[in-house]
Amino acid sequence: MLLPFLLMLLLSTFGFTRGGVPPANDCFADNFQCANGICIPMDRVCDGVLNCVTGTDEDNCNFESKMGDCAVGYYQCDDGICIPDDYVCDGVLNCVTGIDEANCS
């Protein structure tokens, strides 16, 4: 009984519902719909953390006023996005500019 639920959750997470087309406006009013159709709470939009796989929750945000506002344990990218400290020098480009992988030894 749990397996079908988990399978549907996995498939819907990656946008494979309805023939692979993300559902349009299936989010509640107090949610934001990511480009892949996933819904996230509005308080996670423009918070400096990538919650959508494609990062659309951080598009068109004014981060200039938020520079320096990352929580303890987070690294701030050039564009103001905050990523966990564990993501710095891990071999994966998490910041758009790749600054999180610069100067790593």
Secondary structure, 3 states (H helix, E strand, C coil): CHHHHHHHHHHHHCCCCHHHCCCCCCCCCCEEECCCCCEEEHHHCCCCCCCCCCCHHHCCCCCHHHCCCCCCCEEECCCCCEEEHHHCCCCCCCCCCCHHHCCCC
